[in-house]
């Protein structure tokens, strides 16, 4: 499994021969818009954790360009299906076996509305069980006891956690979250995109390191392989 970071919460997962894109927000992100051409991105599936603009902005353009299936909660899926896109609706606690692996839609504590203020269902995260590696993508969330349920069913190889604070967990809560999910290999997201969520990178890494954990903060376009 290859994972490429495109800023904020935008990830590209290459799982076997399948391309999965998560929360595409590039053209509105000053940190990535001049580094990434969304028309160059490959996507067989687009996973959306919730309806906020900084998670869905480029979903339509990329889906039109690639024919990707949009996977999200029931309300978000209905929103895009009404626009003519192919979708797969999910809801909390439910899972589905896709061609790239099993996906479970899990709880997140946040809000979810489209840019026009319309209802975007309840926010969530995704646990993806690939053929060889398992990943938890938390989406935007506070620290929640529900995270303790994840390792009861799935042994994680990597967790993608928000660390920018103010709108989501900060670094200290993300460290506790990593304990809850029994995963010490963390990819940070939802930081530095705008003033409210700017962080001190070295301090964040140090705090994780002192707890025996590995926090990765990737540059735009940088990738890791599991």
C-alpha positions, 0 to 999 in steps of 0.5 A, a space after each residue: 500500500 502506497 500513501 501520498 499526502 496532498 495537504 490538509 486531509 487529502 490522501 491518495 492510497 494505491 492498494 494493489 492496482 486500485 487508486 483511492 482518494 480521500 477528502 480531496 481539497 487541493 485547489 482551495 489549499 494555498 499549500 498545495 494548489 500550485 504543487 498538484 494538478 487535480 486533473 493528474 490524480 488517479 481515482 477509482 474511489 473517492 472516500 469522503 469523511 464529511 461534507 465540509 469544504 476542506 474535505 470535498 472541494 475537488 471531489 466533483 471535478 476529480 470524479 468527473 475526470 476519472 469516473 470514480 465512485 464516491 463513498 461516504 455517509 448516506 446523506 453525502 452519497 445522496 447529494 452526489 448521486 442526485 448530481 449524476 455521480 456513481 456512489 456507495 452510501 455507508 453509515 456508522 458501524 457498517 462495512 463493505 468489501 470493495 475490490 481494494 479491501 474491506 472498509 468500515 465507516 466509524 464514528 467521529 466527533 465533529 460537524 458536517 455541512 456542505 458549503 451552502 449550509 445544507 445537511 451533510 449527515 454525521 461525520 465519520 472515519 474509515 478503517 480500511 483493511 487491505 490485503 496486507 495492511 490496515 489503515 485508520 483514517 480518522 477524518 476530523 474528530 475529537 478524541 473519543 472513547 469509541 476509538 478503543 473499539 477499533 483494535 478489538 476488531 482490526 490490528 492497525 499498521 498506520 493511523 491518520 490522525 488530525 493534529 492541528 487542534 482548535 477544530 479537531 484533536 491537537 497533538 496531546 489528544 492524538 497521542 492518547 488516541 494512538 493509545 486507544 487504537 493501539 497504533 504507534 505509527 501515525 501520519 499527521 493531517 489537518 494542520 498548517 493549512 490556515 492560521 487556526 491550525 498551524 503547529 510546531 512540527 519539531 515539538 509535535 514529533 518530540 512529544 510523540 517520540 517521548 511516548 515511544 511513537 512515530 509521528 510522520 509529517 509529510 511534505 505535499 506530494 510525499 509518499 510512504 509505503 506500508 
